[in-house]
Amino acid sequence: MAAKARGNRLMRVLDRWVGCALVFLLGLIHRKRPRPEHIDRIGLLMFGAIGDALLASAIIQDLRREFPRARIVAFISPSNRSVLELIEGPDECVVTPIGAPHRAIPIIRGYKLDVLIDTGQWPRISALCAALGGARYTIGFKTRRTSRHWAFDAVAEHSPARHEIDNFRALIQALGATACSFPKIRPDILKVEADPAAERTVVFHPWASGFKSHLREWQTENWVALGNLLISKGYRVMITGGPEDAARPTALANAMGARPEATIVLAGKASLRDTAVALIQAAAVVSVNTGIMHLAALMNRPTLALHGPTNPRRWGPVGNSAIVIGPGQECGCAYLNLGFEYPPSPPDCMSRITVAEVAAQLGTVLDWSPMLSFPASNPAKRRSVTATVASR
């Protein structure tokens, strides 16, 4: 629900005005409770999009270490169920209709939790479910200008000045636990049989999702030019995407004009697990800022992460093999915090990323010289941030 609400103005307005009022009223009658002495059942509300859910899953490892005998239950939305199937840690994942609180709350209450942690950064609906979920102790974010924290027993300050994985870690620090882990992908996904053809395959993930997602996408002609360069050097290009991207990848592959075996369209045909297997086998991944970017980086694949309006210091890839490419805040870009704070006339930040600089970085990853014929960028018009972010 959180992912849908982020991209839906009406849902955000309802969440803000109705949700704020309900959470505030619950806060008026709620008395803060101490942390339970014995913690046997821990619940996590994880209703965010793919990237949010992946990053939030880091705290599962810390909870497992701090409370080795506790049962950990993740309450998830239908839209991110496939994400949690990739993660090692929860004892149980429960699909919960967060968009219908009258149905979600009884499900949560049925688990008789000692602790319930809400990983939602801004939606009040998840804070409402936490307040009425029947847990003995609740924890959630206090996020600026959201008024969602009134009914929690303990709050963690959600900071726009740190990476989101560190914000999630702050949630269990409020529980008194040490937080230092990274998300852990299931070993059976990481240990796949080697595919010799995959060693010459580069994955493209060109499309984002959510509110004004087109402003986070690189121009089609740039993907075509980069793909043609790779194909000329003997690489295959694999195009990934969600079910909603079923038509665009075929058009992109056709635009490259290469022999059919040089392009593979996985978008709209493969599950997230199948996509993860393709990512772990690939020579490199080039992606806009989205959940697939986070997944590739977490599996330590060489990942080129293209950032425009998204702030890489908040939402950059987590991994040792990831490189961020994009204009920085000094260019008026990298301004997104929670994902929907677009100015009235947003600049076209993604157009400031040139094929030349992406190809140059890809050349260092794949150990070849691009020998570029692309026009160089004009330093007077753009500045670039090229850096690793939140490495392990």
N, C-alpha and C positions, 0 to 999 in steps of 0.2 A: 504494500500500500504506500509506503514512504516513497518508493521510487516513482510510482504513478502520481502521487501528490506533488512531488517536486516538479513534474512536467505539466501539471494541471492547475491553472490559476484559480479556478473556482474551488477546487478541493483545498488549495492552500488558504484561501480566504475563509472557508468554513472551518478549517482546522484552527486558524488563528483566532477567530472571534468566538466561535462556539466552544472550541477546545480550551482556549484560555480561560473562559468563564467557568467551565466545569472543573478544570484542574485547580483553579483558585478557590472555588467553593469547597472542594475536597480538602485543600490545604488548610482552610479555616477550621475544620473540625478534626484534622489529623494531628495527633500528638506524636512527636518524634520518639522512636523506640530505640533502645540500645541494640547493638549487634548480638544475635543469639550466641550463647556459649557453645552450643553444639550445632554444627552445620552438616547435615546429612543430605539435603536436597537443594540444589542450586538451579535456578532457571535463568535463561538468557532470552530476552526479546530481541530477535535479529530479523527485522523486516526491511532492511535496506536493500539497495541494488547490489549487483554482483561485486563491485569494488568495495562497497561498504561492508558487506558480509565477509568477504575475504580478509580484510584488514581487522575487523572486529574479532574474527576467530582466533587471533593471536592470544587473547586473554584466556581462551579455553585451556591452553597448555599451562599457563601460570596457575589457574584454578585447580587443575589436576595435580600439580606439584604441591600446592598449599593445602589442599583438602583431598588427599589420596583416596579416602573412603567415601567421599560424597558422590552422589549420582548427579550428573550434569545433563540437563534437558534444554535443548535449543528449540524455542518456538519460532517458526519461520513462516514466511508467506509462500503461497503457491509459486510465485515468480522466481524465488531464489532457492527453491528446493534443490535444484540440480547443483547449486554451488556447495551447499552443505554436504552433498554426497561425495564431494572431492576432499573434504576436510577430515583430518583425524582428530578425535577428541570427544565429541558429545556421546553420551550413553544412548541418547534418544533424540531424534528430530521430530517435532510435532508440527505438521502443517496447520496453521491457525488463520482463520479468516479475519485478519486485522481490520479489514474494511467494514466488518459487521461486529462491532464491539459486544453487542448483546449475545453473540455466539462465541466470540473469542474469550471473553472473561470467564464463563463457566468452564471452558477447557483448561485454562490456566489454573483456576481455583481447584480443579480436580486433582492436581499434583501435590497440593498441600506443601508448598515450598517453604524452606527456611529462609532463603535469600532469593530475591528476584532482581536481576540487573537489566535495565532498559538501555540498549545500545543506541537508541534513536537520538540523533543530534538536535533535531528541531520539531518533529511532529508531536503534537500534544496528544494525539490519539493513543500512541503507545504509552505515554506517561499516564493517561487515564486507565489503560488496561493494567499497568503496573500497580496503580493505587488501589484498584478494585480486584486485583488478582489473588488476594487472600494470603500472600506471603507474610512471614513474620518480620521481614526486614527488606526494604527496597532501596535501590541505588539508581541514580540516573544523572543525566547532564543538566547543569545550569548553563544554558546557552544565552548569549546576549540577545535581548529583544525578542525572546520567545515566551517568557513567563510559563515555562513548562515544569519547573522544579518544585513547586510549592508542596506537593504531597509525598515527596520522597523522604525516607528516613536519613539518607546521606546523599550528598551531591558531590559531583566532580565538576570543576570549572572546565567548560569547553572553550579552548583557546584557539583563536584564528592565527596565532603566531607559531604554532607547532604542527608537525605532521599529524595526520589523523590517527595513525597507529599509536602515537603517544597520547592522544586524547582518549582512545579506548583503554589504554593501559591505566590512565588515571581513574577509571571506574573501579578497578579492583584494588587500586591503592587506597581508595576510600573505604574498602573493606578491610584494610590492614594487610593486604597481600603484596608480595613483591612482584613487579611486572617487568619482564625483560625478554619474553619469548617472541618469536615470529610465527605467523601462520604456518601450519604444518600440513602439506599435501600428503594424501594417503600413499604409502610406499608402492602399492600395486600399480598406481598410475605412473609413478616415476620410473619404475623398473619395467620398461617395455622392451621388446625385442628390437635390436638395431635394424634399421631399414636403410640400406646403402643409398637408395634414391633420395631419402629424406635429408641426407647430408648435403645434397645440392638443392635444397628447397628453402625458399625464404617465404615466410608467412606475411601477408598483408592483412591488416584489420582496419579498413578505411572509415568505418562509420561509428558514430556515437549514438547515444540515446538520451531521452529526457528533454528537459525544457531548453528550447532553442539549440538543439543539438547540432544544427547545421553550422553554427558558429564555431564548433570544435572540430570540424572536418576539413581535411586538406583537399584542395581542388583535384577533380578527377584527372585533368591533364597532367598533374604532377605524378600521380600514381602510375599513369600510363608510361610516362617518360622513365620513371625509376624501374618499372617492370621491364620495359624494353631493354634497358641497360643490363639488368640481371640476366635476361634471356640471352642477350648477345654474348654473355660470358659463360653460358652453359648452365645456368641455374633455372630451376622451375619456380613459378610463382603460385602460391596457394592463397586463395582469398577466403577469409572467414567472416562470419557475421551471424546475426540472429535470424529467426524466422521472418521477421519484418523486412529483412534485407534480401529477400529471395530474388527479386528482379535485377537489382543493381549490380551484383557481382558478375552475372553473365554478361551484362553490357560492358563492364569494365574489362573482363577477360577478352571479349571480342575486340575492344578498342586497341588492345595491345597488338593485334594483328599477327600473332605468332602462331606457330604450328600448334594444333590442339593439345598435344601432350606436354607443352611447355607451361600451360596454365591449368590449375585445378580449382574448381569452385566447391568449397565446403559449406559456404554460407547457405542457411536454410535447409541443409540436408543432414547435418550431423548434430548429435547431442553435445552438451557441454563437455561431457567426459571424453567423447571422441575428439573434440577440438583440443582438449588438454593433451591427449596422446599425440596429436599432430604437432602441437607446440613443443613438447618435450623432445621430439625427434628432429625438429627443424634446425637448420644452420643459423637462422636469425629470425627475428620478428620485428616488423615495423608496424606501429599501431598508434592511433590517436588515444587520448586519455579516456579509457573506459575499462570495464572489468576484465576484458581479455588482456589488456596491457598489464594489469596487476597480476593476473594469473601467470602470464609468461615470465614476468620478473621474479615472482615468488618461486618459480621452478628453476630460477637461475639460468634462463635462456638468454642469449645475447639479444637485448631488447632496445630498439630505438623508439623512444616515447615522444610523440609530437604534441607539444603543448602550446596552446594559444591563449585563450581567456582563462584556462585553468591554471591555478597557482601550483607549480611543482613542489614548492616547499610545504604545501598543504596536502597535495594529492599525487605527488610524484611516485614512480615505481619503487618498490622495496626489493632490493636484491643487489648482488655484487656485480652483475653483468648488464646493468641497465644504464642507458644514456638518455638524458633529457635534451631535446632540441626545441628551441622556440624563443620568441621575443620575451623579454622580462618586463617587470613592472615599470622600469624607466621608459618603456615605449608605450605605456598605457595599457599593457596587457597583463596577464597573470593576476587578474583581479577577483576571480571566483573563489569564494570561501565555502559555502554550503551547496553551491551549484546552480543558484537561480538569481544571483545579484547582478544581472546585466544592466548597464547604464542605458538611458533612453536611445542613444545612437552609438551602439557598440562599435569599436574599431574592428576591421577585418584582420585579426591577429594571425590567423593561420596562413594568409597569403604572404606573410613576411618570412615564412620558412621556404627556402629555395631547394630545388631538387639537387643542386650542386652540393650544399652542405650535408644533406641527408645521405647522398651517394658517397661523399667523402668519409663520413662516419661509418657507413656500412662497409666501405672498402677496408677500413682498419679492422673491423670485426671479422670480415671474411678473408683478410690478408691478400688483398689485391689493390692495385692502383686504378681508380675509376677512369682516368684519362678523359676527363670531362670536356664536353663541348657545350655545356649549359652556360648561360650568362651568369656571371658572378653577381652577387648581391651588392647593393649600394649601401655602404656603411652609414651614409648620411641619412638614409631613410629607415634603417632598422638596426637593432642590436640584438644579439642572440645570447641566450643562456644555454650552454652546453655543459652538463654536469651530471654526476651520479647523485641520487637522492636516497636518503635513508637506507644506506647499505647495511648489511648484516655485520 
